[in-house]
Amino acid sequence: MNTYPIKYNECLELAEAPGDTPETAISIHLLKRGLCRAYVAGAVSNFDGAIVQNIRDPAEPMGFGSNPEVLWELLKSVDGWDCVEVETEYSVSLGKLIESETNLKVQYYGDIYYELIR
């Protein structure tokens, strides 16, 4: 597993992987512009987990992947975060891992994404 930020050319490849949705738009923008640090478990084009951390707002990285254990392993190598945005269906499992290893209480928040339809 990579425990360091991937290189810019790998960020460009990662930008193609998560699909184009309102939830991925910010991450794709950051990856394509070189405005983030990204951490990947597995192959960049077919990752097991990925973390995209905005350089200007490192406190709220975005996590991609369906395996909470992999996301948690990646988050352990990321500095400066205090919350992580992940798909709702994996948030509780990830939160339980974080709580069990850090003895901190995890809080859950919803997020709003706007979609430009025309």
N, C-alpha and C positions, 0 to 999 in steps of 0.2 A: 504494500500500500504506500502511495506517495504521502510523505509527511511534510512536504514543502510545496510552495506554490508552483503550479505547472507553468511552463513557458508560454509566451504570447501566441506562438503558432499553434500550440495545443489548445489555448483558449478559443481561438478561431474555430477549431475542430469541435470543441465542446459546445460552442454556441449553436451548432447544428443539431445536437443530440436531444435536448429536452422537448422539442416541438414548439410551435409558435402558438402560445395561448396568452390570455391576459396575465396569468400568474408567472409566465416565463419572460415576458417582455423586458422587464428591468434587467434581469440577469443576462439576457442575450445582448442587450445594449452595452452593458458593462464589459462583457467578454469581448465583443467586437471592437470596442474602443480602447481596450487595455486599461480600463479604470477599476480593475478588481484584482484580487488574489483568488485563485481557484485551486482547490484540492480535489483529487480524484482517486477513488479506489477502483482498480481494474483498468481496462483499456479506455481511453478517452472517448472513443466513438461508441462504446458499449459499456458504460461504467456501471459498477455496482452501487456507487454512491458518489455524490459530488457536493462540494460546498463552494458557493460563490460569495465573496466578501467584498463589498464596496470599499475602495480605499478611503473615500471621504466619510463614510459612515460604517465603520467596521463593527459596530455594536450589534447590527442586525443582519447577519449573513443569511443566505437562502440555501436550503438543503434540498437535494434531488436524489431520489432513489427510494426503493421500497423496503430496504432493510435497516431498521432503526439501529441495530448493532454497528453496522458499517458507518452510518451517519455519526454515531457517537464517537467511534474511533477517529473519524476525520476531525470532528469538532475538538477533540482533545489536543490536536496539533495547531489549532487556530487561536491566535491571540486577540484579545480585545473585544470579544463578543459577550453579550449579556442576554440575548434571546436569539432564536433561530426560527426562520419561516420554513415550514415543511407542509406537505399535504396533510389535511386534517386526519385522514385515516391512519397516519403513522405517528401523529403527535403524542398521543397518550403513551404508546409503547416507548417512544424516545424519551418522553418526560420521566417515565418510571426508571429508565436506565440512568438518566442524569441524577435523579433524586437518590437512587441507591448508591451511586458512586461518590456523590458530592455532599450528601446530607443536607442539601438545599431544597426548599420547597419550590416546585415548578408551578407557574401560573400559565393559563391558556387564554389566548386572545384570538378573536377573528380578525380577518383582514378584508379590505374592500379593494377590488380591482375594477377599473373602468375600461370599457371596451369601445373603441371608436368604430361605429358601424357604418358610417358614411362620411 
